Amino acid sequence: MTSWVPRLLPRNVRSLAASSENQRVEDGRRHQEAYGYFLPIQTRWQDNDQYGHVNNAVYYSYFDTIINHYLIRYCGLKTGLRTSPTVGFMVTNQCTFHTPVGFPQIPVAALAVEKVGRSSVHYRLALFPPKPAGELPAVEHRDFSDGFFFGHPRLAQFAALACTTGSAVHVFVNPATGKPTGLPEDFRPGLLRLVTQLPNRIKDLEISSSWIMQVGPKTNDKYLYKRHGTQRKGPKIEAEWSDAATSKECLEPPEAGRSKQGGLP
């Protein structure tokens, strides 16, 4: 349904549209509801660098910790090369940094599963700092040993937006041959429990001074409109659109998808 969009837009607007879409995805990744499992992380003095906050490279160890903690605790992963028929090799990982954390803060790491393949698992990751209340979060020993799942009241002690987001991919291999092997069947229920969709919080995406993209809240169908005039109220854009009957520059979606103002319902 969106294949016509690139052909109708100038190249610079197409680039802005892609940039806005990427930003929408990243914004969704920063919210707690994008994740299913959470594990408090006790920062260490050695984690800080000379700038007084956790060094960028250390975040990868936090994310590696929550992934393997969940696999061991809830999926039955055996970590010994001689005792496990399957071991996970990390083939790619990535971090995006928004705001820093530092010792002695206790942030909470967050984990979701985006895709479960035959031998691979794609993870979505984040780190949420504690709320700036002046005190460390009241976490208990079992929070570090068991973690907790989305909806737990302990999450109220942590910020609503992640300070860091990331992604990673595990490929599980036979330790004797080093070749990919199918995931053990007892892994899958635990992994599928964490398959979580990104929250669709943004309907209106401003992609240039003249164009606005609207994203359907359920289908993610995208409609582009030539802007006639806009008025901002906080983060929301309230716009008046040029009418298709009087302007050929308006890209009109199906009537069923329009509101009285020309936007999505």
N, C-alpha and C positions, 0 to 999 in steps of 0.2 A: 504493500500500500504506500510505501514511502519512496519507491524507486524513482518516481518522477521528480523528487525534490532536487537532486543534484543537477538535473538538466535545466531547471528553471532559475537557478541562482547564479550570480556571478561568482568567480572563483574565490574572491576575498570573503564573500558572505558564506560560501560553503565551508571555508576554513574556520570562520567564526562559529558556525553551527556545530562543527565537529568539536571545537574547543568547549563550547557550552555543554554539549552532551557529555564530554569527558568530565567536566566540572560537576555536572548533575550526578554522575555515577560516584565520583569521589565524595561529594556531599552526603550521599546516601550511605557510604561506607563508614562515615564518622559517627553514626548514631547507634545506640546500644541495641535497638531492635533488629539491626542487621546481623546479630550474632546470637548463638545459642548457648555457648559455654564460656565461663569466666573463671579466671584463676588469679588471685592476688600475687603480686611479685614484690618481694622485699629487695629494694635497691641496696647496693653495697657501696661502701666508701670508694672502692677501687673502680666502680662504674663511672664515677665522675671524671671528666677531663679538666684541663687547665682553665676552661671557661666556666666551671662550676656547675655543669649539668651532665647528664648521662651522655657518653660519647655515642655517636650515631651507630657505630659497629655493634654496640652492646644490645641494641634493640633486636637484632637478629637472634641473639641468644635467648632473649625473653620469648620471642615467637617460637623458636625451636623448643623451648621448655614447655609451653602450653600445648603444642601439638603432640609431643611425645608423652606428656603427662596424661592427656586424654586417651591416647591410644593404649597406654599401659593400664590406666585405671578403668576404662570403660569398654575397651575393645579387645583386651587380652593379649596385647603385643608382648612377645618375648624378645628381649633385647640382646641375648647372647648369640654370637655367630654360630656356636656349636650346638646350641639348644633350640634355636628357632628355625622353622622351615622357611620363614619369610622375613626379610629385613627391608626397611624403607630407606632409600637413598634420596636425599634432597637434590633435585635437578635444577630448580630455579627458585629464587626468592627475590622480593622487592619490598622496599619501604618508601613511604612518603611522610615527611616530617612537617608538622604544623606548629606545635609549641613544645618546649622542652620540659623534661622532668629531671629531678636530681635527688641524690641521697640527702636525707633519709626518707624520702617519700615512699609510699606504698601504692603504686598504681595497680590497676587490674587489667590483665591481658584478656582479650576476647577472641573467640574462635568460631568460625562457621565453615561449612563445607559447601563449595559451589558446584562440584562435579565429582562423581565417583565413577571411574572407568574400570576396565577389566583388571588393570594392574597399577593404576595411578589414582591419586586423590588430589584435587585442587582445593586449596584452603583460602579463606578470607580472614584477615587478622587485623587487630587493632589494639591500642593501649589507651586506657582511659585514666587520666590523673585523678587524684582525690580532689574533692571540692575544697576550695580555699577557706576552710573553717578554722585554721590555726592549729588543729589537732590531727594526728594521724588517724586513719580509718580504724574503727573498732573491729578488726578481723580476728577470728579465732583460729586455733590450731587446725581444726577440721577444714577450714576454708582453704588453707594451704595444701592439705592432704587430699581433699575431695573436690575442691572447686565448688561452683554452683551454677545453676542454669538461669536463663533469662526469666525475669519475673521475681527473682529472689529479692527480698527487702534490703539486702546488703548493698545492692547496686545503687541505692539512693545516696550513698556516701561518696559516689564518684561522679565526675563531671558528665554532662550529657553528650559532649562532643569529644571525640578521640583526639589525643595529641599526636598520635602516629597511626597510620594505617599501613597494611602490607598484604602481600599474597605469597603463596608458596605452593610448590608441586612436589609431592612424593611419588616416586616410582618404586614399587615393591619387587624385589628380585629374589631369586634362589641364591642363598649364600654360597653354595657349592659351585654354581656355574656363573654367577654374576649376571644372569639373564632375567628379564622381566618374567614374572609369574603371576597367575591370577590371585586376586585378593582372597584370603580365607573367608569362608562364608560367615563365620562368627564375627568378622570385622564389620560386615555391612550394616547390621541393625544399628550399631553405635554410630557409624558414620552418617547413615541416612537420617538419624535423629537430629543432626546438626545442619541438614540442608535447609538453608534460610534464604529467602528472597530479599533483595535490597528494598528498603522502604522507598516508596515513590512520593516524596514530599514536595516536589516542585512541579507545578503545572505550566507556569509561564517562564520561558527562558528568553531573556533579551540577548539577541545575537549581534545586533549592530544598532546604530542610531536610527535606522529606518525599518528594521525587521524584528519581528518577535516570533519565536517558535513556541507552540503550545504542545505539551505532551499529554496524551491521554492517561489518566490515572490507573487504568486497568490494562489496556492493550499496548501502551507506549507508542501508539500511532502518533505521528508528528504532523502538525499543520503549521504552515508558514503564512504570515499575514504582513502586508505592507501596512506600516503603522501610520495612522492619521494624527493621533495625539495621545499622550500618555500622562498619567498622574500617579505618582508614587505615594504609597502609604506603608511605611516600614519596608519590609522586604517584598511585599506584594505589589505587582504592577496592575493597576486598573487602567484599561485602555479603551478608547473609542476607535473602532476600525472603519476604514473606508468600505463602502458597500459594494458588493460585486456588481450590482446593477448600474452603478455610476462610475466604477473604476475598474479598468482591466488589470490594474496592478495588484488587486486583492486576490490571493490564492484561496479559493473557497473550498472548504471541506464539504462532505455530504451534509444535507440539511439536518439529518437525524443527529449529527454530532455538534450542532451549533446551538448556542444560546441566543437570546434576543440581541445581545450586544455583539454577536459574531464570534464569540469564543466558545470554548468547550463547556459543557454543563458542569 
